[in-house]
Amino acid sequence: MRKLVIDSATAACSAALFENSDCLASRSELIGRGHAERLVPMIGELGELGEIDGVITDIGPGSFTGVRIGISVARALAFALGTECHGYSAVSIMAAMAFADDDRPDEIAVVSIGGHGEYFVQRFDRSLRALDPLRSVPFEEAARDIVTQYIAGDAADEFVARRGGGTAIDLVPDAARWPLIAALEPLAPSPLYVRGPDARLPGTAL
């Protein structure tokens, strides 16, 4: 079974080609912006895709633009190749990466960069079971509610420094680490929004 996995939900951009759980080729760059220009060429750098059995993409939460770019590319490729398309959660793969890279914690809180100065937060145990709902909250609320020692994610260093304590496991999603969550239930290839829309129709009551 050959899978193409792509990830553009955060400041990182990555792509990986798998034969079952074996990674045949991968690319990963921390680019900040410019996912629309970099993602498709990055997929081309993986080499001949061959007979793809599925395209899998990070559906967020994360950058509004980056999430939508990844989903659009995944859907288009799946349609062109006549195969299925699935999604996975950014916080799930970051939790899985943190547990795989550090064997000390039994519980991890993923803290990721959100919009409007907020953080996306969710706690997981080592089986990748979510211990609370995924939320988008300001620092004060996150610092009050999250007493977990181990903080993972692209905002881990920042959060631990602001909170004044904890162990940061700073990382970003990487498509090459997808086998860590391959056993989880696949998600629909639709954006995973945590916040409500900021835009409102004229005359809409707040």
Stockholm file with secondary structure:
# STOCKHOLM 1.0

chainA/1-206         MRKLVIDSATAACSAALFENSDCLASRSELIGRGHAERLVPMIGELGELGEIDGVITDIGPGSFTGVRIGISVARALAFALGTECHGYSAVSIMAAMAFADDDRPDEIAVVSIGGHGEYFVQRFDRSLRALDPLRSVPFEEAARDIVTQYIAGDAADEFVARRGGGTAIDLVPDAARWPLIAALEPLAPSPLYVRGPDARLPGTAL
#=GR chainA/1-206 SS CEEEEEECSSSEEEEEEEETTEEEEEEEEECSSCHHHHHHHHHHTTCCCCSCSEEEEECCSSCHHHHHHHHHHHHHHHHHHTCEEEEECHHHHHHHHHHHHCSSCSEEEEEEECSTTCEEEEEEETTCCBSSCCEEECHHHHHHHCCCSEEEETTHHHHHHHHTCSEEEECCCCGGGGGGGTTSCCBCSSCCCCSCCSCCCTTCCC
#=GC SS_cons         CEEEEEECSSSEEEEEEEETTEEEEEEEEECSSCHHHHHHHHHHTTCCCCSCSEEEEECCSSCHHHHHHHHHHHHHHHHHHTCEEEEECHHHHHHHHHHHHCSSCSEEEEEEECSTTCEEEEEEETTCCBSSCCEEECHHHHHHHCCCSEEEETTHHHHHHHHTCSEEEECCCCGGGGGGGTTSCCBCSSCCCCSCCSCCCTTCCC
//
